[in-house]
Amino acid sequence: MNSFWKKIIINTVLKNNNSPKKYYSKFALAKAHRILLITINRHIKDVFLILIGVFSASFGFKGFLLTNKFIDGGATGISLLISALSDIPLYILIIFVNIPFILLAINVMGKQFAIKTSLSITALAIVLATFNFPNVTNDNLLVAVFGGFFLGAGIGFAIRGGAVIDGTEVLAIYLSRKFGVTIGDIIIIINIFIFSAAAYFLGIEKALYSMITYLAASKTLDFIVEGIEEYIGVTIVSAHCDELRVMITNKLGRGITVYNGKRGYGKRGESSDVDIIYTVITRLELNKLNTEIEKIDPVAFVVMNSVKDIKGGMIKKRPLSK
């Protein structure tokens, strides 16, 4: 390991761990080196997924929805509706409509998520302003279905990259924790107002086709993120239980349950005691959790299950440590 790379590791990974040491063992440097590589690879993957999402959503906007004055749900639907009723360009509306959700995301999801989301939305606005996409079709049904497909795919890829390009879900998560209702119910209520406004200003037919757009986008989004529901139950079996416990509580601000179990292995079914961690997170936190687990224990056994809804202490996320 050359001195330049060693200096980078010390000033990034080891410095972020608040280590007071001036001398580090080869093991500590090797572990920090692996963590740095994981972090770099994850960021490259996230940028790639977000860019795919940005271009897919842009194609859905300019290739289908904008020219036919169709809208979607959420913040994108609000932007499309205002754009259809005024001369304000969509790329400007995308930024300004999402600003309140980005500010809310700082408290709900953390600064890192808010920064990635703001950069993703800015990238979407830049692509909408600078790239020209052909108007594919004027057939209303095709516009509704495929416009929703490309928009939903864009939102889904952005979520897999650890960000969102539609801030409505951040608001839904915040309200679900505050009032104890499901995220799905909140999103439905928000979209009822949006499509009611579309029916009034654009006409019943446009509003009905826009609802098809929303359904197509929702189903595509669910497919892209592999059918993940609002909440994910995560079970982790690892020899590094204590480190994982501290990471989940401190970095994710999530409560956990640790219970004792036995791990079976070998031809004769030999067993040994092991601690098992169970926690519940939102799908927006899944990307970060996977990265942090890989840093601590790449061979950890992780099982994830969709959770329809939760009630109680898990809803109110504990403030993250500074």
Order of alpha helices (4+ residues) and beta strands (2+ residues): alpha-alpha-alpha-alpha-alpha-alpha-alpha-alpha-alpha-beta-alpha-beta-beta-alpha-beta
